[in-house]
Amino acid sequence: MYFIALATDYDGTLAHDGIVSRKTLDALERFKKSGRKLVLVTGRELPDLKGV
């Protein structure tokens, strides 16, 4: 068994100044619908990340 996943940073990669563009959100949604897993990699603590 194998997993297909995308691990990506949040700040400065997916989000810029705390905002994720519509184009990026759409691409991530297509990725998720393909059955793959998205893993956020960040130095933030979870409560802070949930806040943004």
Protein Blocks (a to p, Z undefined) as FASTA:
>chain_A
ZZddddddfehplpgghiacfklmmmmmmmmmnopacddddfbdfklmmmZZ
